[in-house]
Amino acid sequence: MLMMPTCKDVSKLLSDRLDQRLGRMDTLGLRLHLAMCNACSQVARQFELLRKGTAELPRAQDSTGPESK
């Protein structure tokens, strides 16, 4: 039986998802919770923005390095 994760569980799952692939049950529970919880959905969007922003950091630093001056 699938247990619905709490908001605290979801915040940990969202963080874990940045570093590793979640299992099927965790992914399903996360999706169900996000479909019903506006607050956690907002947190998920914020995590995604942070992930995208940090993914672009190395490229931004490369273009501002000593060679570009």
PQR file of N, CA, C, O and H, with PARSE charges and radii, in Angstrom:
ATOM      1  N   MET A   1       0.838  -1.182   0.000 -0.4000 1.5000
ATOM      2  CA  MET A   1       0.000   0.000   0.000 -0.0000 2.0000
ATOM      3  C   MET A   1       0.887   1.250   0.000  0.5500 1.7000
ATOM      4  O   MET A   1       1.859   1.340   0.750 -0.5500 1.4000
ATOM      5  N   LEU A   2       0.537   2.191  -0.840 -0.4000 1.5000
ATOM      6  CA  LEU A   2       1.308   3.427  -0.960 -0.0000 2.0000
ATOM      7  C   LEU A   2       0.925   4.392   0.156  0.5500 1.7000
ATOM      8  O   LEU A   2      -0.245   4.733   0.329 -0.5500 1.4000
ATOM      9  H   LEU A   2      -0.252   2.118  -1.449  0.4000 1.0000
ATOM     10  N   MET A   3       1.930   4.825   0.909 -0.4000 1.5000
ATOM     11  CA  MET A   3       1.697   5.819   1.953 -0.0000 2.0000
ATOM     12  C   MET A   3       1.979   7.192   1.366  0.5500 1.7000
ATOM     13  O   MET A   3       3.007   7.396   0.720 -0.5500 1.4000
ATOM     14  H   MET A   3       2.881   4.548   0.768  0.4000 1.0000
ATOM     15  N   MET A   4       1.075   8.127   1.588 -0.4000 1.5000
ATOM     16  CA  MET A   4       1.250   9.486   1.103 -0.0000 2.0000
ATOM     17  C   MET A   4       2.325  10.166   1.956  0.5500 1.7000
ATOM     18  O   MET A   4       2.192  10.243   3.177 -0.5500 1.4000
ATOM     19  H   MET A   4       0.240   7.961   2.113  0.4000 1.0000
ATOM     20  N   PRO A   5       3.391  10.659   1.311 -0.5600 1.5000
ATOM     21  CA  PRO A   5       4.441  11.326   2.089  0.2800 2.0000
ATOM     22  C   PRO A   5       3.936  12.648   2.671  0.5500 1.7000
ATOM     23  O   PRO A   5       3.061  13.304   2.105 -0.5500 1.4000
ATOM     24  N   THR A   6       4.509  13.016   3.807 -0.4000 1.5000
ATOM     25  CA  THR A   6       4.187  14.303   4.420 -0.0000 2.0000
ATOM     26  C   THR A   6       4.963  15.406   3.697  0.5500 1.7000
ATOM     27  O   THR A   6       5.840  15.124   2.880 -0.5500 1.4000
ATOM     28  H   THR A   6       5.220  12.483   4.267  0.4000 1.0000
ATOM     29  N   CYS A   7       4.639  16.646   3.999 -0.4000 1.5000
ATOM     30  CA  CYS A   7       5.373  17.769   3.406 -0.0000 2.0000
ATOM     31  C   CYS A   7       6.857  17.687   3.776  0.5500 1.7000
ATOM     32  O   CYS A   7       7.718  18.003   2.954 -0.5500 1.4000
ATOM     33  H   CYS A   7       3.926  16.875   4.663  0.4000 1.0000
ATOM     34  N   LYS A   8       7.156  17.268   4.995 -0.4000 1.5000
ATOM     35  CA  LYS A   8       8.553  17.119   5.418 -0.0000 2.0000
ATOM     36  C   LYS A   8       9.240  16.037   4.586  0.5500 1.7000
ATOM     37  O   LYS A   8      10.381  16.212   4.158 -0.5500 1.4000
ATOM     38  H   LYS A   8       6.457  17.011   5.662  0.4000 1.0000
ATOM     39  N   ASP A   9       8.544  14.914   4.355 -0.4000 1.5000
ATOM     40  CA  ASP A   9       9.092  13.845   3.517 -0.0000 2.0000
ATOM     41  C   ASP A   9       9.352  14.353   2.104  0.5500 1.7000
ATOM     42  O   ASP A   9      10.379  14.037   1.504 -0.5500 1.4000
ATOM     43  H   ASP A   9       7.617  14.772   4.702  0.4000 1.0000
ATOM     44  N   VAL A  10       8.421  15.140   1.577 -0.4000 1.5000
ATOM     45  CA  VAL A  10       8.536  15.644   0.207 -0.0000 2.0000
ATOM     46  C   VAL A  10       9.734  16.565   0.072  0.5500 1.7000
ATOM     47  O   VAL A  10      10.444  16.503  -0.932 -0.5500 1.4000
ATOM     48  H   VAL A  10       7.586  15.397   2.064  0.4000 1.0000
ATOM     49  N   SER A  11       9.975  17.412   1.052 -0.4000 1.5000
ATOM     50  CA  SER A  11      11.131  18.306   0.950 -0.0000 2.0000
ATOM     51  C   SER A  11      12.427  17.500   0.899  0.5500 1.7000
ATOM     52  O   SER A  11      13.355  17.863   0.177 -0.5500 1.4000
ATOM     53  H   SER A  11       9.398  17.462   1.867  0.4000 1.0000
ATOM     54  N   LYS A  12      12.495  16.405   1.662 -0.4000 1.5000
ATOM     55  CA  LYS A  12      13.681  15.546   1.607 -0.0000 2.0000
ATOM     56  C   LYS A  12      13.771  14.836   0.260  0.5500 1.7000
ATOM     57  O   LYS A  12      14.856  14.738  -0.313 -0.5500 1.4000
ATOM     58  H   LYS A  12      11.741  16.109   2.248  0.4000 1.0000
ATOM     59  N   LEU A  13      12.651  14.343  -0.248 -0.4000 1.5000
ATOM     60  CA  LEU A  13      12.658  13.672  -1.547 -0.0000 2.0000
ATOM     61  C   LEU A  13      13.082  14.627  -2.659  0.5500 1.7000
ATOM     62  O   LEU A  13      13.828  14.244  -3.561 -0.5500 1.4000
ATOM     63  H   LEU A  13      11.769  14.422   0.218  0.4000 1.0000
ATOM     64  N   LEU A  14      12.612  15.859  -2.594 -0.4000 1.5000
ATOM     65  CA  LEU A  14      12.998  16.842  -3.604 -0.0000 2.0000
ATOM     66  C   LEU A  14      14.497  17.102  -3.566  0.5500 1.7000
ATOM     67  O   LEU A  14      15.139  17.240  -4.607 -0.5500 1.4000
ATOM     68  H   LEU A  14      12.006  16.169  -1.861  0.4000 1.0000
ATOM     69  N   SER A  15      15.043  17.167  -2.370 -0.4000 1.5000
ATOM     70  CA  SER A  15      16.480  17.351  -2.219 -0.0000 2.0000
ATOM     71  C   SER A  15      17.239  16.118  -2.718  0.5500 1.7000
ATOM     72  O   SER A  15      18.223  16.238  -3.448 -0.5500 1.4000
ATOM     73  H   SER A  15      14.521  17.055  -1.524  0.4000 1.0000
ATOM     74  N   ASP A  16      16.774  14.949  -2.320 -0.4000 1.5000
ATOM     75  CA  ASP A  16      17.421  13.707  -2.756 -0.0000 2.0000
ATOM     76  C   ASP A  16      17.395  13.577  -4.274  0.5500 1.7000
ATOM     77  O   ASP A  16      18.349  13.086  -4.878 -0.5500 1.4000
ATOM     78  H   ASP A  16      15.974  14.852  -1.728  0.4000 1.0000
ATOM     79  N   ARG A  17      16.298  14.018  -4.889 -0.4000 1.5000
ATOM     80  CA  ARG A  17      16.128  13.907  -6.337 -0.0000 2.0000
ATOM     81  C   ARG A  17      17.182  14.717  -7.096  0.5500 1.7000
ATOM     82  O   ARG A  17      17.464  14.424  -8.258 -0.5500 1.4000
ATOM     83  H   ARG A  17      15.522  14.417  -4.399  0.4000 1.0000
ATOM     84  N   LEU A  18      17.760  15.723  -6.457 -0.4000 1.5000
ATOM     85  CA  LEU A  18      18.815  16.510  -7.090 -0.0000 2.0000
ATOM     86  C   LEU A  18      20.094  15.688  -7.262  0.5500 1.7000
ATOM     87  O   LEU A  18      20.861  15.910  -8.199 -0.5500 1.4000
ATOM     88  H   LEU A  18      17.530  15.961  -5.513  0.4000 1.0000
ATOM     89  N   ASP A  19      20.316  14.741  -6.354 -0.4000 1.5000
ATOM     90  CA  ASP A  19      21.567  13.988  -6.329 -0.0000 2.0000
ATOM     91  C   ASP A  19      21.460  12.568  -6.866  0.5500 1.7000
ATOM     92  O   ASP A  19      22.464  11.968  -7.248 -0.5500 1.4000
ATOM     93  H   ASP A  19      19.693  14.561  -5.592  0.4000 1.0000
ATOM     94  N   GLN A  20      20.262  12.039  -6.895 -0.4000 1.5000
ATOM     95  CA  GLN A  20      20.107  10.634  -7.282 -0.0000 2.0000
ATOM     96  C   GLN A  20      18.724  10.387  -7.857  0.5500 1.7000
ATOM     97  O   GLN A  20      17.800  11.179  -7.678 -0.5500 1.4000
ATOM     98  H   GLN A  20      19.446  12.526  -6.584  0.4000 1.0000
ATOM     99  N   ARG A  21      18.612   9.282  -8.542 -0.4000 1.5000
ATOM    100  CA  ARG A  21      17.323   8.879  -9.093 -0.0000 2.0000
ATOM    101  C   ARG A  21      16.501   8.250  -7.971  0.5500 1.7000
ATOM    102  O   ARG A  21      16.988   7.382  -7.247 -0.5500 1.4000
ATOM    103  H   ARG A  21      19.363   8.638  -8.688  0.4000 1.0000
ATOM    104  N   LEU A  22      15.261   8.692  -7.834 -0.4000 1.5000
ATOM    105  CA  LEU A  22      14.387   8.140  -6.806 -0.0000 2.0000
ATOM    106  C   LEU A  22      13.809   6.812  -7.275  0.5500 1.7000
ATOM    107  O   LEU A  22      13.701   6.547  -8.472 -0.5500 1.4000
ATOM    108  H   LEU A  22      14.865   9.397  -8.422  0.4000 1.0000
ATOM    109  N   GLY A  23      13.441   5.989  -6.305 -0.4000 1.5000
ATOM    110  CA  GLY A  23      12.779   4.731  -6.614 -0.0000 2.0000
ATOM    111  C   GLY A  23      11.353   4.988  -7.112  0.5500 1.7000
ATOM    112  O   GLY A  23      10.831   6.098  -7.009 -0.5500 1.4000
ATOM    113  H   GLY A  23      13.529   6.204  -5.333  0.4000 1.0000
ATOM    114  N   ARG A  24      10.755   3.955  -7.641 -0.4000 1.5000
ATOM    115  CA  ARG A  24       9.405   4.093  -8.212 -0.0000 2.0000
ATOM    116  C   ARG A  24       8.374   4.528  -7.181  0.5500 1.7000
ATOM    117  O   ARG A  24       7.551   5.401  -7.455 -0.5500 1.4000
ATOM    118  H   ARG A  24      11.179   3.053  -7.724  0.4000 1.0000
ATOM    119  N   MET A  25       8.415   3.927  -6.007 -0.4000 1.5000
ATOM    120  CA  MET A  25       7.416   4.269  -4.988 -0.0000 2.0000
ATOM    121  C   MET A  25       7.605   5.693  -4.482  0.5500 1.7000
ATOM    122  O   MET A  25       6.630   6.411  -4.262 -0.5500 1.4000
ATOM    123  H   MET A  25       9.083   3.218  -5.785  0.4000 1.0000
ATOM    124  N   ASP A  26       8.865   6.103  -4.295 -0.4000 1.5000
ATOM    125  CA  ASP A  26       9.121   7.483  -3.877 -0.0000 2.0000
ATOM    126  C   ASP A  26       8.653   8.464  -4.947  0.5500 1.7000
ATOM    127  O   ASP A  26       8.053   9.492  -4.634 -0.5500 1.4000
ATOM    128  H   ASP A  26       9.657   5.519  -4.474  0.4000 1.0000
ATOM    129  N   THR A  27       8.929   8.144  -6.209 -0.4000 1.5000
ATOM    130  CA  THR A  27       8.512   9.010  -7.307 -0.0000 2.0000
ATOM    131  C   THR A  27       6.995   9.113  -7.372  0.5500 1.7000
ATOM    132  O   THR A  27       6.452  10.202  -7.557 -0.5500 1.4000
ATOM    133  H   THR A  27       9.417   7.309  -6.463  0.4000 1.0000
ATOM    134  N   LEU A  28       6.317   7.994  -7.222 -0.4000 1.5000
ATOM    135  CA  LEU A  28       4.857   7.994  -7.266 -0.0000 2.0000
ATOM    136  C   LEU A  28       4.276   8.799  -6.107  0.5500 1.7000
ATOM    137  O   LEU A  28       3.381   9.621  -6.300 -0.5500 1.4000
ATOM    138  H   LEU A  28       6.759   7.110  -7.071  0.4000 1.0000
ATOM    139  N   GLY A  29       4.793   8.555  -4.899 -0.4000 1.5000
ATOM    140  CA  GLY A  29       4.318   9.304  -3.731 -0.0000 2.0000
ATOM    141  C   GLY A  29       4.573  10.796  -3.886  0.5500 1.7000
ATOM    142  O   GLY A  29       3.729  11.617  -3.529 -0.5500 1.4000
ATOM    143  H   GLY A  29       5.521   7.887  -4.742  0.4000 1.0000
ATOM    144  N   LEU A  30       5.736  11.141  -4.417 -0.4000 1.5000
ATOM    145  CA  LEU A  30       6.079  12.542  -4.635 -0.0000 2.0000
ATOM    146  C   LEU A  30       5.113  13.192  -5.623  0.5500 1.7000
ATOM    147  O   LEU A  30       4.608  14.287  -5.376 -0.5500 1.4000
ATOM    148  H   LEU A  30       6.422  10.474  -4.707  0.4000 1.0000
ATOM    149  N   ARG A  31       4.859  12.521  -6.732 -0.4000 1.5000
ATOM    150  CA  ARG A  31       3.955  13.064  -7.747 -0.0000 2.0000
ATOM    151  C   ARG A  31       2.540  13.247  -7.205  0.5500 1.7000
ATOM    152  O   ARG A  31       1.896  14.263  -7.465 -0.5500 1.4000
ATOM    153  H   ARG A  31       5.268  11.631  -6.933  0.4000 1.0000
ATOM    154  N   LEU A  32       2.063  12.264  -6.454 -0.4000 1.5000
ATOM    155  CA  LEU A  32       0.719  12.375  -5.877 -0.0000 2.0000
ATOM    156  C   LEU A  32       0.632  13.546  -4.907  0.5500 1.7000
ATOM    157  O   LEU A  32      -0.327  14.317  -4.925 -0.5500 1.4000
ATOM    158  H   LEU A  32       2.586  11.439  -6.242  0.4000 1.0000
ATOM    159  N   HIS A  33       1.646  13.664  -4.062 -0.4000 1.5000
ATOM    160  CA  HIS A  33       1.647  14.753  -3.080 -0.0000 2.0000
ATOM    161  C   HIS A  33       1.697  16.109  -3.783  0.5500 1.7000
ATOM    162  O   HIS A  33       0.948  17.021  -3.432 -0.5500 1.4000
ATOM    163  H   HIS A  33       2.425  13.038  -4.047  0.4000 1.0000
ATOM    164  N   LEU A  34       2.578  16.240  -4.774 -0.4000 1.5000
ATOM    165  CA  LEU A  34       2.713  17.512  -5.484 -0.0000 2.0000
ATOM    166  C   LEU A  34       1.431  17.884  -6.223  0.5500 1.7000
ATOM    167  O   LEU A  34       1.134  19.067  -6.392 -0.5500 1.4000
ATOM    168  H   LEU A  34       3.186  15.499  -5.059  0.4000 1.0000
ATOM    169  N   ALA A  35       0.673  16.885  -6.660 -0.4000 1.5000
ATOM    170  CA  ALA A  35      -0.591  17.153  -7.351 -0.0000 2.0000
ATOM    171  C   ALA A  35      -1.634  17.754  -6.411  0.5500 1.7000
ATOM    172  O   ALA A  35      -2.571  18.419  -6.852 -0.5500 1.4000
ATOM    173  H   ALA A  35       0.914  15.925  -6.522  0.4000 1.0000
ATOM    174  N   MET A  36      -1.461  17.511  -5.110 -0.4000 1.5000
ATOM    175  CA  MET A  36      -2.463  17.976  -4.151 -0.0000 2.0000
ATOM    176  C   MET A  36      -1.991  19.123  -3.253  0.5500 1.7000
ATOM    177  O   MET A  36      -2.813  19.779  -2.613 -0.5500 1.4000
ATOM    178  H   MET A  36      -0.700  16.971  -4.751  0.4000 1.0000
ATOM    179  N   CYS A  37      -0.693  19.371  -3.198 -0.4000 1.5000
ATOM    180  CA  CYS A  37      -0.164  20.340  -2.235 -0.0000 2.0000
ATOM    181  C   CYS A  37       0.497  21.515  -2.971  0.5500 1.7000
ATOM    182  O   CYS A  37       1.566  21.374  -3.565 -0.5500 1.4000
ATOM    183  H   CYS A  37      -0.025  18.839  -3.718  0.4000 1.0000
ATOM    184  N   ASN A  38      -0.158  22.657  -2.917 -0.4000 1.5000
ATOM    185  CA  ASN A  38       0.376  23.843  -3.594 -0.0000 2.0000
ATOM    186  C   ASN A  38       1.696  24.314  -2.988  0.5500 1.7000
ATOM    187  O   ASN A  38       2.587  24.757  -3.713 -0.5500 1.4000
ATOM    188  H   ASN A  38      -1.026  22.771  -2.434  0.4000 1.0000
ATOM    189  N   ALA A  39       1.827  24.222  -1.678 -0.4000 1.5000
ATOM    190  CA  ALA A  39       3.058  24.681  -1.023 -0.0000 2.0000
ATOM    191  C   ALA A  39       4.254  23.845  -1.472  0.5500 1.7000
ATOM    192  O   ALA A  39       5.309  24.389  -1.796 -0.5500 1.4000
ATOM    193  H   ALA A  39       1.103  23.863  -1.089  0.4000 1.0000
ATOM    194  N   CYS A  40       4.091  22.540  -1.490 -0.4000 1.5000
ATOM    195  CA  CYS A  40       5.201  21.669  -1.914 -0.0000 2.0000
ATOM    196  C   CYS A  40       5.470  21.813  -3.410  0.5500 1.7000
ATOM    197  O   CYS A  40       6.615  21.697  -3.847 -0.5500 1.4000
ATOM    198  H   CYS A  40       3.234  22.097  -1.227  0.4000 1.0000
ATOM    199  N   SER A  41       4.438  22.060  -4.186 -0.4000 1.5000
ATOM    200  CA  SER A  41       4.640  22.294  -5.619 -0.0000 2.0000
ATOM    201  C   SER A  41       5.492  23.534  -5.834  0.5500 1.7000
ATOM    202  O   SER A  41       6.342  23.562  -6.724 -0.5500 1.4000
ATOM    203  H   SER A  41       3.508  22.154  -3.831  0.4000 1.0000
ATOM    204  N   GLN A  42       5.268  24.554  -5.026 -0.4000 1.5000
ATOM    205  CA  GLN A  42       6.081  25.774  -5.115 -0.0000 2.0000
ATOM    206  C   GLN A  42       7.529  25.484  -4.725  0.5500 1.7000
ATOM    207  O   GLN A  42       8.457  25.977  -5.366 -0.5500 1.4000
ATOM    208  H   GLN A  42       4.578  24.532  -4.303  0.4000 1.0000
ATOM    209  N   VAL A  43       7.719  24.696  -3.689 -0.4000 1.5000
ATOM    210  CA  VAL A  43       9.074  24.310  -3.279 -0.0000 2.0000
ATOM    211  C   VAL A  43       9.754  23.529  -4.400  0.5500 1.7000
ATOM    212  O   VAL A  43      10.936  23.740  -4.672 -0.5500 1.4000
ATOM    213  H   VAL A  43       6.966  24.295  -3.169  0.4000 1.0000
ATOM    214  N   ALA A  44       9.024  22.637  -5.045 -0.4000 1.5000
ATOM    215  CA  ALA A  44       9.588  21.856  -6.160 -0.0000 2.0000
ATOM    216  C   ALA A  44      10.029  22.778  -7.290  0.5500 1.7000
ATOM    217  O   ALA A  44      11.083  22.563  -7.888 -0.5500 1.4000
ATOM    218  H   ALA A  44       8.064  22.466  -4.824  0.4000 1.0000
ATOM    219  N   ARG A  45       9.234  23.800  -7.586 -0.4000 1.5000
ATOM    220  CA  ARG A  45       9.618  24.762  -8.634 -0.0000 2.0000
ATOM    221  C   ARG A  45      10.872  25.527  -8.224  0.5500 1.7000
ATOM    222  O   ARG A  45      11.735  25.797  -9.059 -0.5500 1.4000
ATOM    223  H   ARG A  45       8.378  23.975  -7.100  0.4000 1.0000
ATOM    224  N   GLN A  46      10.976  25.877  -6.950 -0.4000 1.5000
ATOM    225  CA  GLN A  46      12.160  26.581  -6.465 -0.0000 2.0000
ATOM    226  C   GLN A  46      13.404  25.691  -6.554  0.5500 1.7000
ATOM    227  O   GLN A  46      14.475  26.157  -6.944 -0.5500 1.4000
ATOM    228  H   GLN A  46      10.274  25.658  -6.272  0.4000 1.0000
ATOM    229  N   PHE A  47      13.264  24.421  -6.197 -0.4000 1.5000
ATOM    230  CA  PHE A  47      14.376  23.481  -6.345 -0.0000 2.0000
ATOM    231  C   PHE A  47      14.806  23.397  -7.801  0.5500 1.7000
ATOM    232  O   PHE A  47      16.002  23.379  -8.092 -0.5500 1.4000
ATOM    233  H   PHE A  47      12.394  24.042  -5.881  0.4000 1.0000
ATOM    234  N   GLU A  48      13.849  23.346  -8.719 -0.4000 1.5000
ATOM    235  CA  GLU A  48      14.166  23.243 -10.140 -0.0000 2.0000
ATOM    236  C   GLU A  48      14.899  24.498 -10.628  0.5500 1.7000
ATOM    237  O   GLU A  48      15.847  24.396 -11.407 -0.5500 1.4000
ATOM    238  H   GLU A  48      12.877  23.360  -8.483  0.4000 1.0000
ATOM    239  N   LEU A  49      14.467  25.671 -10.176 -0.4000 1.5000
ATOM    240  CA  LEU A  49      15.159  26.907 -10.540 -0.0000 2.0000
ATOM    241  C   LEU A  49      16.594  26.908 -10.022  0.5500 1.7000
ATOM    242  O   LEU A  49      17.514  27.314 -10.731 -0.5500 1.4000
ATOM    243  H   LEU A  49      13.697  25.753  -9.544  0.4000 1.0000
ATOM    244  N   LEU A  50      16.783  26.456  -8.790 -0.4000 1.5000
ATOM    245  CA  LEU A  50      18.127  26.368  -8.228 -0.0000 2.0000
ATOM    246  C   LEU A  50      18.989  25.380  -9.006  0.5500 1.7000
ATOM    247  O   LEU A  50      20.161  25.648  -9.269 -0.5500 1.4000
ATOM    248  H   LEU A  50      16.036  26.126  -8.213  0.4000 1.0000
ATOM    249  N   ARG A  51      18.411  24.236  -9.376 -0.4000 1.5000
ATOM    250  CA  ARG A  51      19.159  23.229 -10.130 -0.0000 2.0000
ATOM    251  C   ARG A  51      19.595  23.792 -11.474  0.5500 1.7000
ATOM    252  O   ARG A  51      20.743  23.623 -11.883 -0.5500 1.4000
ATOM    253  H   ARG A  51      17.458  24.018  -9.162  0.4000 1.0000
ATOM    254  N   LYS A  52      18.675  24.461 -12.159 -0.4000 1.5000
ATOM    255  CA  LYS A  52      19.017  25.040 -13.461 -0.0000 2.0000
ATOM    256  C   LYS A  52      20.063  26.138 -13.313  0.5500 1.7000
ATOM    257  O   LYS A  52      20.989  26.233 -14.118 -0.5500 1.4000
ATOM    258  H   LYS A  52      17.742  24.599 -11.826  0.4000 1.0000
ATOM    259  N   GLY A  53      19.915  26.961 -12.286 -0.4000 1.5000
ATOM    260  CA  GLY A  53      20.866  28.043 -12.068 -0.0000 2.0000
ATOM    261  C   GLY A  53      22.253  27.540 -11.760  0.5500 1.7000
ATOM    262  O   GLY A  53      23.234  28.073 -12.278 -0.5500 1.4000
ATOM    263  H   GLY A  53      19.163  26.883 -11.632  0.4000 1.0000
ATOM    264  N   THR A  54      22.357  26.520 -10.922 -0.4000 1.5000
ATOM    265  CA  THR A  54      23.678  26.000 -10.586 -0.0000 2.0000
ATOM    266  C   THR A  54      24.274  25.212 -11.745  0.5500 1.7000
ATOM    267  O   THR A  54      25.496  25.139 -11.875 -0.5500 1.4000
ATOM    268  H   THR A  54      21.560  26.086 -10.501  0.4000 1.0000
ATOM    269  N   ALA A  55      23.441  24.627 -12.581 -0.4000 1.5000
ATOM    270  CA  ALA A  55      23.953  23.914 -13.760 -0.0000 2.0000
ATOM    271  C   ALA A  55      24.620  24.883 -14.723  0.5500 1.7000
ATOM    272  O   ALA A  55      25.527  24.497 -15.460 -0.5500 1.4000
ATOM    273  H   ALA A  55      22.449  24.686 -12.475  0.4000 1.0000
ATOM    274  N   GLU A  56      24.187  26.123 -14.726 -0.4000 1.5000
ATOM    275  CA  GLU A  56      24.750  27.123 -15.624 -0.0000 2.0000
ATOM    276  C   GLU A  56      25.963  27.839 -15.037  0.5500 1.7000
ATOM    277  O   GLU A  56      26.659  28.551 -15.760 -0.5500 1.4000
ATOM    278  H   GLU A  56      23.450  26.436 -14.127  0.4000 1.0000
ATOM    279  N   LEU A  57      26.229  27.667 -13.754 -0.4000 1.5000
ATOM    280  CA  LEU A  57      27.354  28.362 -13.115 -0.0000 2.0000
ATOM    281  C   LEU A  57      28.701  28.075 -13.766  0.5500 1.7000
ATOM    282  O   LEU A  57      29.432  29.023 -14.055 -0.5500 1.4000
ATOM    283  H   LEU A  57      25.664  27.088 -13.166  0.4000 1.0000
ATOM    284  N   PRO A  58      29.064  26.835 -14.008 -0.5600 1.5000
ATOM    285  CA  PRO A  58      30.390  26.615 -14.605  0.2800 2.0000
ATOM    286  C   PRO A  58      30.566  27.332 -15.939  0.5500 1.7000
ATOM    287  O   PRO A  58      31.644  27.857 -16.219 -0.5500 1.4000
ATOM    288  N   ARG A  59      29.528  27.360 -16.759 -0.4000 1.5000
ATOM    289  CA  ARG A  59      29.623  28.058 -18.042 -0.0000 2.0000
ATOM    290  C   ARG A  59      29.751  29.562 -17.822  0.5500 1.7000
ATOM    291  O   ARG A  59      30.503  30.228 -18.533 -0.5500 1.4000
ATOM    292  H   ARG A  59      28.653  26.934 -16.532  0.4000 1.0000
ATOM    293  N   ALA A  60      29.034  30.096 -16.858 -0.4000 1.5000
ATOM    294  CA  ALA A  60      29.108  31.531 -16.586 -0.0000 2.0000
ATOM    295  C   ALA A  60      30.504  31.891 -16.066  0.5500 1.7000
ATOM    296  O   ALA A  60      31.052  32.924 -16.449 -0.5500 1.4000
ATOM    297  H   ALA A  60      28.423  29.555 -16.280  0.4000 1.0000
ATOM    298  N   GLN A  61      31.081  31.064 -15.209 -0.4000 1.5000
ATOM    299  CA  GLN A  61      32.420  31.320 -14.687 -0.0000 2.0000
ATOM    300  C   GLN A  61      33.464  31.195 -15.783  0.5500 1.7000
ATOM    301  O   GLN A  61      34.423  31.967 -15.810 -0.5500 1.4000
ATOM    302  H   GLN A  61      30.637  30.224 -14.898  0.4000 1.0000
ATOM    303  N   ASP A  62      33.294  30.235 -16.690 -0.4000 1.5000
ATOM    304  CA  ASP A  62      34.243  30.078 -17.797 -0.0000 2.0000
ATOM    305  C   ASP A  62      34.292  31.331 -18.657  0.5500 1.7000
ATOM    306  O   ASP A  62      35.365  31.738 -19.101 -0.5500 1.4000
ATOM    307  H   ASP A  62      32.515  29.609 -16.668  0.4000 1.0000
ATOM    308  N   SER A  63      33.127  31.951 -18.898 -0.4000 1.5000
ATOM    309  CA  SER A  63      33.080  33.117 -19.775 -0.0000 2.0000
ATOM    310  C   SER A  63      33.581  34.380 -19.080  0.5500 1.7000
ATOM    311  O   SER A  63      33.846  35.384 -19.740 -0.5500 1.4000
ATOM    312  H   SER A  63      32.255  31.620 -18.537  0.4000 1.0000
ATOM    313  N   THR A  64      33.714  34.339 -17.746 -0.4000 1.5000
ATOM    314  CA  THR A  64      34.217  35.513 -17.027 -0.0000 2.0000
ATOM    315  C   THR A  64      35.627  35.291 -16.511  0.5500 1.7000
ATOM    316  O   THR A  64      36.140  36.086 -15.723 -0.5500 1.4000
ATOM    317  H   THR A  64      33.499  33.523 -17.209  0.4000 1.0000
ATOM    318  N   GLY A  65      36.254  34.207 -16.958 -0.4000 1.5000
ATOM    319  CA  GLY A  65      37.613  33.897 -16.509 -0.0000 2.0000
ATOM    320  C   GLY A  65      38.617  34.845 -17.102  0.5500 1.7000
ATOM    321  O   GLY A  65      38.245  35.739 -17.862 -0.5500 1.4000
ATOM    322  H   GLY A  65      35.837  33.561 -17.598  0.4000 1.0000
ATOM    323  N   PRO A  66      39.896  34.674 -16.773 -0.5600 1.5000
ATOM    324  CA  PRO A  66      40.957  35.573 -17.230  0.2800 2.0000
ATOM    325  C   PRO A  66      41.087  35.646 -18.752  0.5500 1.7000
ATOM    326  O   PRO A  66      41.489  36.679 -19.288 -0.5500 1.4000
ATOM    327  N   GLU A  67      40.749  34.559 -19.451 -0.4000 1.5000
ATOM    328  CA  GLU A  67      40.896  34.565 -20.904 -0.0000 2.0000
ATOM    329  C   GLU A  67      39.910  35.514 -21.586  0.5500 1.7000
ATOM    330  O   GLU A  67      40.174  35.986 -22.692 -0.5500 1.4000
ATOM    331  H   GLU A  67      40.423  33.720 -19.015  0.4000 1.0000
ATOM    332  N   SER A  68      38.779  35.797 -20.940 -0.4000 1.5000
ATOM    333  CA  SER A  68      37.754  36.624 -21.586 -0.0000 2.0000
ATOM    334  C   SER A  68      37.984  38.111 -21.351  0.5500 1.7000
ATOM    335  O   SER A  68      37.237  38.936 -21.877 -0.5500 1.4000
ATOM    336  H   SER A  68      38.565  35.413 -20.041  0.4000 1.0000
ATOM    337  N   LYS A  69      38.995  38.469 -20.579 -0.4000 1.5000
ATOM    338  CA  LYS A  69      39.241  39.882 -20.288 -0.0000 2.0000
ATOM    339  C   LYS A  69      40.187  40.486 -21.270  0.5500 1.7000
ATOM    340  O   LYS A  69      40.505  41.671 -21.173 -0.5500 1.4000
ATOM    341  H   LYS A  69      39.602  37.799 -20.152  0.4000 1.0000
TER
END
